[in-house]
Amino acid sequence: MFEGKSVAVVVPCYNEQTQIEKVLRTLPDFVDCVIVVDDKSTDKTVEVVRTCQATDGDDTRIVLIETDRNRGQGAAVARGYREALDRGCDIAAVMDGDGQMDPEELHLLVEPVARGQADYAKGNRLFYGGAWETIPRHRYLGNAFLSMLTKIASGYWHVADSQTAYVAVSRKALERIDLNRIYPRFGYPNDMLVRMNVANMRVADVPIRPIYHVGEQSSMRVRSVIPRMMWLIFKRFCWRMVHKYVIRDFHPLVMFYATGGAMALASMVLLIRMIVVWIASDNIPDMNALLWVFSMVSAAQFILFAMWFDMEMNRDLKAHGADSPDPKP
């Protein structure tokens, strides 16, 4: 229990036989239930978890769920969330089984949720004092780029490090979203932020310490991941616009975004035409150039106004007073 609230920790894992025991052994005492969701590991992860179950002081504290096939990290987390709801837990946190999340910082995420300051608290490694030196540069830059896009897509303009999976979420928030529709694979944290926004949940951005080179194994390749993530973020942006500002309540910012997008597309077409004509005739048509400048400036204005409207609409979804101080290096 944490300040009178029952806490479950969902641990999704896939081939984490070298790290999972350390994760389970170092969880804080206030954690009431540990839900390990094995995503069809091919190593000895399940055997290690079962050993931890047998030797744990409370033989019912660690719950092991084995999936019938590899469904992805997002699907594993969603399965753990459903189990936490079934067990009546007030707060569900997520800690990956790779040992890259410091259990001593778990209370920083649980605290704002337990005190009712936030419905969803997520870690932020990018605000840590030594993040640039600790996080591999290509991952830091890729994360920062995707975080910028996720701000636009999710409507949570105050959050960063959109790719972190270290979170704590209230029972109310989990009951307000469709857990069966969470994006099943890498990218589900971005999807969760979008769904939290449509449900009007308050989000806290909590600085945490980044941990790397502790024996974790990762097959992620930034060059291949970013294009897929950009497409996912764009689709979730469109989904949020429709559900939040058309279906649930109409707001003209949708028209601003749509007009800005159309003008941006027109400016690209005009630019290509202007370059082709210039190459062919060594002359830039005056009308073409004027139309290109007009469409480009109009697109920027419409999109910026739409962003401003969106920021105003979501201002109350920032969890005031819930952000924690920067952890000491």
Contacts in CASP RR format, 6 or more apart in sequence:
PFRMAT RR
TARGET T0000
AUTHOR 0000-0000-0000
METHOD contacts of the structure
MODEL  1
MFEGKSVAVVVPCYNEQTQIEKVLRTLPDFVDCVIVVDDKSTDKTVEVVR
TCQATDGDDTRIVLIETDRNRGQGAAVARGYREALDRGCDIAAVMDGDGQ
MDPEELHLLVEPVARGQADYAKGNRLFYGGAWETIPRHRYLGNAFLSMLT
KIASGYWHVADSQTAYVAVSRKALERIDLNRIYPRFGYPNDMLVRMNVAN
MRVADVPIRPIYHVGEQSSMRVRSVIPRMMWLIFKRFCWRMVHKYVIRDF
HPLVMFYATGGAMALASMVLLIRMIVVWIASDNIPDMNALLWVFSMVSAA
QFILFAMWFDMEMNRDLKAHGADSPDPKP
1 7 0 8 1.000
1 30 0 8 1.000
1 32 0 8 1.000
2 30 0 8 1.000
2 91 0 8 1.000
2 107 0 8 1.000
2 110 0 8 1.000
2 111 0 8 1.000
2 114 0 8 1.000
3 111 0 8 1.000
3 114 0 8 1.000
3 115 0 8 1.000
4 90 0 8 1.000
4 114 0 8 1.000
5 90 0 8 1.000
5 91 0 8 1.000
5 110 0 8 1.000
5 113 0 8 1.000
5 114 0 8 1.000
6 32 0 8 1.000
6 33 0 8 1.000
6 88 0 8 1.000
6 89 0 8 1.000
6 90 0 8 1.000
6 91 0 8 1.000
7 30 0 8 1.000
7 31 0 8 1.000
7 32 0 8 1.000
7 33 0 8 1.000
7 89 0 8 1.000
7 90 0 8 1.000
7 91 0 8 1.000
7 92 0 8 1.000
7 93 0 8 1.000
7 110 0 8 1.000
7 114 0 8 1.000
8 31 0 8 1.000
8 32 0 8 1.000
8 33 0 8 1.000
8 34 0 8 1.000
8 35 0 8 1.000
8 83 0 8 1.000
8 84 0 8 1.000
8 87 0 8 1.000
8 89 0 8 1.000
8 91 0 8 1.000
8 92 0 8 1.000
8 93 0 8 1.000
9 27 0 8 1.000
9 31 0 8 1.000
9 33 0 8 1.000
9 34 0 8 1.000
9 35 0 8 1.000
9 92 0 8 1.000
9 93 0 8 1.000
9 94 0 8 1.000
9 95 0 8 1.000
9 106 0 8 1.000
10 35 0 8 1.000
10 37 0 8 1.000
10 77 0 8 1.000
10 80 0 8 1.000
10 81 0 8 1.000
10 83 0 8 1.000
10 84 0 8 1.000
10 92 0 8 1.000
10 93 0 8 1.000
10 94 0 8 1.000
10 95 0 8 1.000
11 20 0 8 1.000
11 23 0 8 1.000
11 24 0 8 1.000
11 34 0 8 1.000
11 35 0 8 1.000
11 36 0 8 1.000
11 37 0 8 1.000
11 94 0 8 1.000
11 95 0 8 1.000
11 96 0 8 1.000
11 97 0 8 1.000
12 37 0 8 1.000
12 39 0 8 1.000
12 73 0 8 1.000
12 74 0 8 1.000
12 76 0 8 1.000
12 77 0 8 1.000
12 80 0 8 1.000
12 94 0 8 1.000
12 96 0 8 1.000
12 97 0 8 1.000
13 20 0 8 1.000
13 36 0 8 1.000
13 37 0 8 1.000
13 38 0 8 1.000
13 39 0 8 1.000
13 41 0 8 1.000
13 45 0 8 1.000
13 49 0 8 1.000
13 76 0 8 1.000
13 96 0 8 1.000
13 97 0 8 1.000
13 98 0 8 1.000
14 38 0 8 1.000
14 39 0 8 1.000
14 40 0 8 1.000
14 41 0 8 1.000
14 45 0 8 1.000
14 70 0 8 1.000
14 72 0 8 1.000
14 73 0 8 1.000
14 76 0 8 1.000
15 41 0 8 1.000
15 42 0 8 1.000
15 43 0 8 1.000
15 45 0 8 1.000
15 217 0 8 1.000
16 23 0 8 1.000
16 41 0 8 1.000
16 43 0 8 1.000
16 45 0 8 1.000
16 97 0 8 1.000
16 98 0 8 1.000
16 217 0 8 1.000
17 41 0 8 1.000
17 43 0 8 1.000
17 44 0 8 1.000
17 45 0 8 1.000
17 47 0 8 1.000
17 48 0 8 1.000
18 215 0 8 1.000
19 97 0 8 1.000
19 98 0 8 1.000
19 99 0 8 1.000
19 214 0 8 1.000
19 215 0 8 1.000
19 216 0 8 1.000
20 36 0 8 1.000
20 45 0 8 1.000
20 48 0 8 1.000
20 49 0 8 1.000
20 52 0 8 1.000
20 97 0 8 1.000
21 48 0 8 1.000
21 51 0 8 1.000
21 52 0 8 1.000
22 99 0 8 1.000
23 95 0 8 1.000
23 96 0 8 1.000
23 97 0 8 1.000
23 98 0 8 1.000
23 99 0 8 1.000
23 101 0 8 1.000
23 103 0 8 1.000
24 34 0 8 1.000
24 36 0 8 1.000
24 49 0 8 1.000
24 52 0 8 1.000
24 56 0 8 1.000
24 62 0 8 1.000
25 52 0 8 1.000
26 103 0 8 1.000
27 34 0 8 1.000
27 95 0 8 1.000
27 103 0 8 1.000
27 106 0 8 1.000
28 103 0 8 1.000
28 104 0 8 1.000
28 106 0 8 1.000
28 107 0 8 1.000
30 107 0 8 1.000
30 110 0 8 1.000
31 61 0 8 1.000
31 93 0 8 1.000
31 106 0 8 1.000
32 61 0 8 1.000
32 89 0 8 1.000
33 61 0 8 1.000
33 63 0 8 1.000
33 84 0 8 1.000
33 87 0 8 1.000
33 89 0 8 1.000
34 61 0 8 1.000
34 62 0 8 1.000
34 63 0 8 1.000
35 63 0 8 1.000
35 65 0 8 1.000
35 80 0 8 1.000
35 83 0 8 1.000
35 84 0 8 1.000
36 49 0 8 1.000
36 62 0 8 1.000
36 63 0 8 1.000
36 64 0 8 1.000
36 65 0 8 1.000
37 65 0 8 1.000
37 67 0 8 1.000
37 76 0 8 1.000
37 77 0 8 1.000
37 79 0 8 1.000
37 80 0 8 1.000
37 83 0 8 1.000
38 45 0 8 1.000
38 46 0 8 1.000
38 49 0 8 1.000
38 64 0 8 1.000
38 65 0 8 1.000
38 66 0 8 1.000
38 67 0 8 1.000
38 76 0 8 1.000
39 67 0 8 1.000
39 70 0 8 1.000
39 71 0 8 1.000
39 72 0 8 1.000
39 73 0 8 1.000
39 75 0 8 1.000
39 76 0 8 1.000
40 66 0 8 1.000
40 67 0 8 1.000
40 68 0 8 1.000
40 69 0 8 1.000
40 70 0 8 1.000
40 71 0 8 1.000
46 64 0 8 1.000
46 66 0 8 1.000
49 62 0 8 1.000
49 64 0 8 1.000
50 64 0 8 1.000
52 62 0 8 1.000
53 59 0 8 1.000
53 62 0 8 1.000
53 64 0 8 1.000
56 62 0 8 1.000
63 83 0 8 1.000
65 79 0 8 1.000
65 80 0 8 1.000
65 83 0 8 1.000
67 75 0 8 1.000
67 76 0 8 1.000
67 79 0 8 1.000
71 184 0 8 1.000
72 184 0 8 1.000
72 185 0 8 1.000
72 186 0 8 1.000
73 96 0 8 1.000
73 165 0 8 1.000
73 184 0 8 1.000
73 185 0 8 1.000
73 186 0 8 1.000
73 188 0 8 1.000
74 182 0 8 1.000
74 183 0 8 1.000
74 184 0 8 1.000
74 185 0 8 1.000
74 187 0 8 1.000
74 188 0 8 1.000
75 182 0 8 1.000
75 184 0 8 1.000
75 185 0 8 1.000
77 94 0 8 1.000
77 165 0 8 1.000
77 182 0 8 1.000
77 188 0 8 1.000
78 179 0 8 1.000
78 180 0 8 1.000
78 182 0 8 1.000
78 184 0 8 1.000
78 188 0 8 1.000
80 92 0 8 1.000
81 92 0 8 1.000
81 169 0 8 1.000
81 174 0 8 1.000
81 179 0 8 1.000
82 179 0 8 1.000
84 92 0 8 1.000
84 174 0 8 1.000
85 92 0 8 1.000
85 171 0 8 1.000
85 174 0 8 1.000
85 175 0 8 1.000
88 171 0 8 1.000
89 171 0 8 1.000
90 114 0 8 1.000
90 170 0 8 1.000
90 171 0 8 1.000
91 110 0 8 1.000
91 113 0 8 1.000
91 114 0 8 1.000
91 168 0 8 1.000
91 169 0 8 1.000
91 170 0 8 1.000
91 171 0 8 1.000
92 168 0 8 1.000
92 169 0 8 1.000
92 171 0 8 1.000
92 174 0 8 1.000
93 106 0 8 1.000
93 109 0 8 1.000
93 110 0 8 1.000
93 166 0 8 1.000
93 167 0 8 1.000
93 168 0 8 1.000
93 169 0 8 1.000
94 165 0 8 1.000
94 166 0 8 1.000
94 167 0 8 1.000
94 168 0 8 1.000
95 101 0 8 1.000
95 103 0 8 1.000
95 106 0 8 1.000
95 166 0 8 1.000
96 165 0 8 1.000
96 166 0 8 1.000
98 214 0 8 1.000
98 215 0 8 1.000
98 216 0 8 1.000
98 217 0 8 1.000
98 218 0 8 1.000
99 211 0 8 1.000
99 214 0 8 1.000
99 216 0 8 1.000
100 210 0 8 1.000
100 211 0 8 1.000
100 212 0 8 1.000
100 214 0 8 1.000
100 216 0 8 1.000
101 165 0 8 1.000
101 166 0 8 1.000
101 208 0 8 1.000
101 211 0 8 1.000
102 208 0 8 1.000
102 209 0 8 1.000
102 211 0 8 1.000
105 166 0 8 1.000
105 208 0 8 1.000
105 209 0 8 1.000
105 327 0 8 1.000
106 168 0 8 1.000
108 121 0 8 1.000
108 206 0 8 1.000
108 208 0 8 1.000
108 324 0 8 1.000
108 327 0 8 1.000
109 121 0 8 1.000
109 122 0 8 1.000
109 123 0 8 1.000
109 166 0 8 1.000
109 167 0 8 1.000
109 168 0 8 1.000
109 206 0 8 1.000
109 208 0 8 1.000
110 121 0 8 1.000
110 168 0 8 1.000
111 121 0 8 1.000
111 322 0 8 1.000
111 324 0 8 1.000
112 118 0 8 1.000
112 121 0 8 1.000
112 168 0 8 1.000
112 204 0 8 1.000
112 206 0 8 1.000
112 319 0 8 1.000
112 321 0 8 1.000
112 322 0 8 1.000
112 324 0 8 1.000
113 119 0 8 1.000
113 120 0 8 1.000
113 121 0 8 1.000
113 168 0 8 1.000
113 169 0 8 1.000
113 170 0 8 1.000
113 204 0 8 1.000
115 322 0 8 1.000
116 170 0 8 1.000
117 202 0 8 1.000
117 204 0 8 1.000
117 319 0 8 1.000
117 320 0 8 1.000
117 321 0 8 1.000
117 322 0 8 1.000
118 170 0 8 1.000
118 202 0 8 1.000
118 203 0 8 1.000
118 204 0 8 1.000
118 319 0 8 1.000
118 322 0 8 1.000
119 169 0 8 1.000
119 170 0 8 1.000
119 172 0 8 1.000
119 173 0 8 1.000
119 196 0 8 1.000
119 201 0 8 1.000
119 202 0 8 1.000
119 203 0 8 1.000
119 319 0 8 1.000
120 167 0 8 1.000
120 168 0 8 1.000
120 169 0 8 1.000
120 170 0 8 1.000
120 173 0 8 1.000
120 192 0 8 1.000
120 196 0 8 1.000
120 201 0 8 1.000
120 202 0 8 1.000
120 203 0 8 1.000
120 204 0 8 1.000
121 167 0 8 1.000
121 168 0 8 1.000
121 169 0 8 1.000
121 203 0 8 1.000
121 204 0 8 1.000
121 206 0 8 1.000
121 319 0 8 1.000
121 322 0 8 1.000
122 159 0 8 1.000
122 161 0 8 1.000
122 164 0 8 1.000
122 166 0 8 1.000
122 167 0 8 1.000
122 189 0 8 1.000
122 193 0 8 1.000
122 203 0 8 1.000
122 204 0 8 1.000
122 205 0 8 1.000
122 206 0 8 1.000
123 161 0 8 1.000
123 164 0 8 1.000
123 166 0 8 1.000
123 167 0 8 1.000
123 205 0 8 1.000
123 206 0 8 1.000
123 207 0 8 1.000
123 208 0 8 1.000
124 159 0 8 1.000
124 160 0 8 1.000
124 161 0 8 1.000
124 164 0 8 1.000
124 205 0 8 1.000
124 206 0 8 1.000
124 207 0 8 1.000
124 208 0 8 1.000
125 131 0 8 1.000
125 135 0 8 1.000
125 143 0 8 1.000
125 161 0 8 1.000
125 164 0 8 1.000
125 207 0 8 1.000
125 208 0 8 1.000
125 209 0 8 1.000
125 210 0 8 1.000
126 135 0 8 1.000
126 140 0 8 1.000
126 143 0 8 1.000
126 144 0 8 1.000
126 147 0 8 1.000
126 160 0 8 1.000
126 161 0 8 1.000
127 160 0 8 1.000
127 161 0 8 1.000
127 205 0 8 1.000
127 207 0 8 1.000
127 326 0 8 1.000
128 134 0 8 1.000
128 207 0 8 1.000
128 208 0 8 1.000
128 209 0 8 1.000
128 210 0 8 1.000
128 326 0 8 1.000
128 327 0 8 1.000
128 329 0 8 1.000
129 326 0 8 1.000
129 329 0 8 1.000
130 210 0 8 1.000
130 329 0 8 1.000
131 140 0 8 1.000
131 210 0 8 1.000
132 140 0 8 1.000
134 209 0 8 1.000
134 210 0 8 1.000
134 211 0 8 1.000
134 212 0 8 1.000
135 143 0 8 1.000
135 210 0 8 1.000
135 212 0 8 1.000
136 212 0 8 1.000
138 222 0 8 1.000
139 222 0 8 1.000
142 222 0 8 1.000
142 226 0 8 1.000
143 161 0 8 1.000
143 162 0 8 1.000
143 163 0 8 1.000
144 160 0 8 1.000
145 226 0 8 1.000
146 162 0 8 1.000
146 163 0 8 1.000
146 190 0 8 1.000
146 226 0 8 1.000
146 229 0 8 1.000
146 230 0 8 1.000
146 233 0 8 1.000
147 159 0 8 1.000
147 160 0 8 1.000
147 161 0 8 1.000
147 162 0 8 1.000
147 163 0 8 1.000
149 230 0 8 1.000
149 233 0 8 1.000
150 156 0 8 1.000
150 159 0 8 1.000
150 162 0 8 1.000
150 190 0 8 1.000
150 193 0 8 1.000
150 233 0 8 1.000
151 157 0 8 1.000
151 159 0 8 1.000
151 160 0 8 1.000
151 162 0 8 1.000
152 237 0 8 1.000
152 307 0 8 1.000
152 310 0 8 1.000
153 190 0 8 1.000
153 193 0 8 1.000
153 194 0 8 1.000
153 233 0 8 1.000
153 234 0 8 1.000
153 236 0 8 1.000
153 237 0 8 1.000
153 240 0 8 1.000
154 162 0 8 1.000
154 190 0 8 1.000
154 193 0 8 1.000
154 194 0 8 1.000
154 196 0 8 1.000
154 197 0 8 1.000
154 236 0 8 1.000
154 240 0 8 1.000
155 197 0 8 1.000
155 240 0 8 1.000
155 310 0 8 1.000
155 311 0 8 1.000
155 314 0 8 1.000
155 317 0 8 1.000
156 193 0 8 1.000
156 196 0 8 1.000
156 197 0 8 1.000
156 203 0 8 1.000
156 314 0 8 1.000
156 317 0 8 1.000
156 318 0 8 1.000
157 310 0 8 1.000
157 311 0 8 1.000
157 314 0 8 1.000
158 203 0 8 1.000
158 205 0 8 1.000
158 318 0 8 1.000
159 193 0 8 1.000
159 203 0 8 1.000
159 205 0 8 1.000
160 205 0 8 1.000
161 205 0 8 1.000
162 189 0 8 1.000
162 190 0 8 1.000
162 193 0 8 1.000
163 187 0 8 1.000
163 189 0 8 1.000
163 190 0 8 1.000
164 189 0 8 1.000
164 208 0 8 1.000
165 188 0 8 1.000
165 189 0 8 1.000
166 208 0 8 1.000
167 189 0 8 1.000
167 192 0 8 1.000
173 196 0 8 1.000
173 199 0 8 1.000
173 201 0 8 1.000
176 199 0 8 1.000
176 201 0 8 1.000
177 192 0 8 1.000
177 195 0 8 1.000
177 196 0 8 1.000
177 199 0 8 1.000
178 195 0 8 1.000
182 188 0 8 1.000
182 191 0 8 1.000
182 192 0 8 1.000
182 195 0 8 1.000
183 190 0 8 1.000
183 191 0 8 1.000
183 232 0 8 1.000
186 220 0 8 1.000
186 225 0 8 1.000
186 229 0 8 1.000
187 229 0 8 1.000
187 232 0 8 1.000
190 229 0 8 1.000
190 232 0 8 1.000
190 233 0 8 1.000
190 236 0 8 1.000
191 232 0 8 1.000
191 236 0 8 1.000
193 203 0 8 1.000
194 236 0 8 1.000
194 237 0 8 1.000
194 239 0 8 1.000
194 240 0 8 1.000
196 203 0 8 1.000
197 240 0 8 1.000
197 244 0 8 1.000
197 314 0 8 1.000
197 317 0 8 1.000
198 240 0 8 1.000
198 243 0 8 1.000
198 244 0 8 1.000
198 248 0 8 1.000
200 317 0 8 1.000
201 317 0 8 1.000
202 316 0 8 1.000
202 317 0 8 1.000
202 318 0 8 1.000
202 319 0 8 1.000
202 322 0 8 1.000
203 317 0 8 1.000
203 318 0 8 1.000
203 319 0 8 1.000
204 319 0 8 1.000
204 321 0 8 1.000
204 322 0 8 1.000
204 323 0 8 1.000
205 323 0 8 1.000
206 322 0 8 1.000
206 323 0 8 1.000
206 324 0 8 1.000
207 323 0 8 1.000
207 324 0 8 1.000
207 325 0 8 1.000
207 326 0 8 1.000
207 327 0 8 1.000
208 327 0 8 1.000
209 327 0 8 1.000
209 329 0 8 1.000
241 254 0 8 1.000
241 257 0 8 1.000
245 251 0 8 1.000
245 253 0 8 1.000
245 254 0 8 1.000
246 254 0 8 1.000
251 309 0 8 1.000
251 313 0 8 1.000
252 309 0 8 1.000
253 305 0 8 1.000
253 306 0 8 1.000
253 309 0 8 1.000
253 310 0 8 1.000
253 313 0 8 1.000
254 306 0 8 1.000
256 302 0 8 1.000
256 303 0 8 1.000
256 305 0 8 1.000
256 306 0 8 1.000
256 309 0 8 1.000
257 302 0 8 1.000
257 303 0 8 1.000
257 306 0 8 1.000
259 298 0 8 1.000
259 302 0 8 1.000
260 298 0 8 1.000
260 299 0 8 1.000
260 302 0 8 1.000
260 303 0 8 1.000
260 306 0 8 1.000
261 299 0 8 1.000
261 302 0 8 1.000
261 303 0 8 1.000
263 295 0 8 1.000
263 296 0 8 1.000
263 298 0 8 1.000
263 299 0 8 1.000
263 302 0 8 1.000
264 295 0 8 1.000
264 296 0 8 1.000
264 299 0 8 1.000
264 303 0 8 1.000
266 295 0 8 1.000
266 299 0 8 1.000
267 292 0 8 1.000
267 295 0 8 1.000
267 296 0 8 1.000
267 299 0 8 1.000
270 288 0 8 1.000
270 291 0 8 1.000
270 292 0 8 1.000
270 295 0 8 1.000
271 292 0 8 1.000
273 288 0 8 1.000
274 284 0 8 1.000
274 285 0 8 1.000
274 288 0 8 1.000
274 289 0 8 1.000
274 292 0 8 1.000
277 283 0 8 1.000
277 284 0 8 1.000
277 285 0 8 1.000
277 288 0 8 1.000
278 284 0 8 1.000
END
